[in-house]
Amino acid sequence: MLKTKMKRPGIAINSRRCMACYACFMACKDEHCGWDTALSKSEPELGQYWMNIVEWERGDNERHIKTATVPTPCAHCADPACVKAAKDGGAYKRPDGIVIIDPEKAVGQKQIADACPIHAVYWNEKLNLPQKCTMCAELLDDPDYPGFEPRCVEACPNQALVFGDLDDPESTISKLIAANKVTPLEGLPAKPGNVVHLNIPSAFLAGTVAYPEELEEVCIGAKVTITCDETGETHSMETNWAGDYEFEDLPKGKTWTVDISFDGFKPVKYTGERTDHDHYVGITYLEKA
């Protein structure tokens, strides 16, 4: 039982703040490689990532490229598939919501690893054992442990990982979740477990506006409005100091119309721009009205 007396301890992972420094990854490795606890056997030094850092490059044009990073441990699901797949108590959910794989009873039960929809349960060939993140419960249960957070949270230098009581509406973690966009990992139900992902990007629509090409000058303050053909959803902004515009977190698989206007120049309209992926419309060179 957690010494902090939290009803439902959890981690909020804010992808917007993650800078891919891998401090959480290394802290997890440091804690779980080389020694056993009552809740886990030693994690192999290679081949397993109880805190996996998922990264990808965003954008379809070299003029506008971004990266996204999503730290991904076990989600400690509300209705864990691994627990359903386990036999003889090989995996179980604690009253506080933390999901544990029993390091003795789960031996030989590869179906526990196979059941995870986000591949956060790993198969240890040497030990013949499924293994995963414990949320450092073995430490947090220990009254002599000087810390109050899982090691990954403790190590994060940018507050991308926040630990707290999910059932306390006044806790820092609850307020953080309420103020941001909950974005469940693909394959998980909409109702999060004890790990809540925030602000995982969906798709952006971006471009650049410039004066007539011969002037070789970007246009600052041009108005750009996008309208979703399917839903009528609209968004507007002005181009920045570099003449760029970017609409982030748009729904995927939609078609958009882009309208660009600037005083003294002819308006420009683009149709059929898709957000099947992160899309850069291109450079728009204005013509004088």
Long-range contacts (C-beta under 8 A, 24 or more apart in sequence): 1-96, 1-141, 2-96, 2-137, 2-140, 2-141, 3-140, 3-141, 3-142, 3-143, 3-145, 4-140, 4-148, 4-165, 6-96, 6-164, 6-165, 6-167, 6-168, 7-96, 7-165, 7-166, 7-167, 7-168, 8-96, 8-97, 8-165, 8-166, 8-167, 8-194, 9-96, 9-97, 9-98, 9-135, 9-140, 9-163, 9-164, 9-165, 9-166, 9-194, 10-76, 10-97, 10-163, 10-164, 10-165, 10-166, 10-173, 10-193, 10-194, 10-195, 10-196, 11-73, 11-135, 11-150, 11-152, 11-153, 11-161, 11-162, 11-163, 11-173, 11-194, 11-195, 11-196, 12-161, 12-162, 12-164, 12-173, 12-176, 12-177, 12-195, 12-196, 12-198, 13-70, 13-71, 13-72, 13-160, 13-161, 13-195, 13-196, 13-197, 13-198, 14-159, 14-160, 14-161, 14-162, 14-176, 14-180, 14-198, 14-199, 15-68, 15-69, 15-70, 15-71, 15-160, 15-183, 15-197, 15-198, 15-199, 15-200, 15-201, 16-160, 16-180, 16-198, 16-199, 17-158, 17-159, 17-160, 18-69, 18-70, 18-71, 18-158, 18-160, 19-69, 19-158, 19-160, 20-53, 20-55, 20-67, 20-69, 21-157, 21-158, 22-53, 23-155, 23-156, 23-157, 24-51, 24-53, 24-71, 24-152, 24-153, 24-155, 24-156, 24-160, 24-161, 25-49, 25-51, 25-52, 25-53, 25-71, 25-152, 26-155, 27-51, 27-151, 27-152, 27-154, 27-155, 28-73, 28-133, 28-151, 28-152, 30-151, 31-136, 31-139, 31-151, 36-103, 37-134, 37-138, 38-138, 39-100, 39-103, 39-134, 39-137, 39-138, 40-101, 40-103, 40-131, 40-134, 40-138, 41-103, 41-124, 41-127, 41-129, 41-131, 43-124, 43-131, 44-124, 44-126, 47-122, 48-122, 48-124, 48-131, 49-122, 50-74, 50-120, 50-122, 50-131, 50-132, 50-133, 51-133, 51-152, 52-120, 58-201, 58-204, 58-278, 59-204, 59-206, 59-278, 59-280, 60-277, 60-278, 60-279, 60-280, 61-280, 61-282, 63-208, 63-280, 63-283, 64-206, 64-207, 64-208, 64-244, 64-246, 64-280, 66-204, 66-278, 68-200, 68-201, 70-185, 70-197, 70-200, 71-152, 71-160, 71-161, 72-118, 72-120, 72-185, 73-120, 73-132, 73-133, 73-135, 73-152, 73-195, 74-99, 74-116, 74-120, 74-121, 74-132, 74-133, 74-135, 74-195, 75-118, 75-120, 75-185, 75-188, 75-192, 75-193, 75-194, 75-195, 76-133, 76-135, 76-193, 76-194, 76-195, 77-188, 77-189, 77-193, 78-189, 78-191, 78-192, 78-193, 79-189, 80-193, 81-115, 81-116, 81-117, 82-112, 82-113, 82-115, 82-116, 82-121, 82-130, 82-132, 84-115, 85-109, 85-111, 85-112, 85-114, 85-115, 86-111, 86-112, 90-130, 91-130, 94-137, 96-194, 97-166, 97-193, 97-194, 98-134, 98-135, 98-137, 98-194, 99-193, 99-194, 100-134, 100-137, 101-129, 101-130, 101-131, 101-132, 103-129, 103-131, 106-130, 117-187, 117-188, 118-185, 118-186, 118-187, 118-188, 135-194, 166-194, 166-196, 181-249, 199-249, 201-248, 201-249, 202-249, 202-250, 202-251, 202-252, 202-275, 203-249, 203-250, 203-251, 203-252, 203-275, 203-276, 203-277, 203-278, 203-279, 204-246, 204-247, 204-248, 204-249, 204-250, 204-275, 204-278, 204-279, 205-246, 205-247, 205-250, 205-256, 205-258, 205-273, 205-275, 205-279, 205-281, 206-244, 206-245, 206-246, 206-247, 206-278, 206-279, 206-280, 206-281, 207-244, 207-245, 207-258, 207-280, 207-281, 207-282, 207-283, 207-284, 208-239, 208-242, 208-243, 208-244, 208-245, 208-282, 208-283, 208-284, 209-239, 209-243, 209-245, 209-260, 209-262, 209-283, 209-284, 209-286, 210-243, 210-283, 210-284, 210-285, 210-286, 211-265, 211-285, 211-286, 212-285, 212-286, 212-287, 212-288, 213-285, 218-242, 218-243, 218-244, 219-243, 219-262, 219-286, 221-262, 222-260, 222-261, 222-262, 222-286, 223-260, 223-261, 223-262, 224-258, 224-259, 224-260, 225-258, 225-259, 226-256, 226-257, 226-258, 226-259, 226-273, 227-256, 227-257, 227-259, 228-254, 228-255, 228-256, 229-254, 229-255, 229-256, 229-257, 230-254, 230-255, 250-275, 251-275, 252-276, 252-277, 260-284, 260-286, 262-286, 264-288, 264-289, 265-289
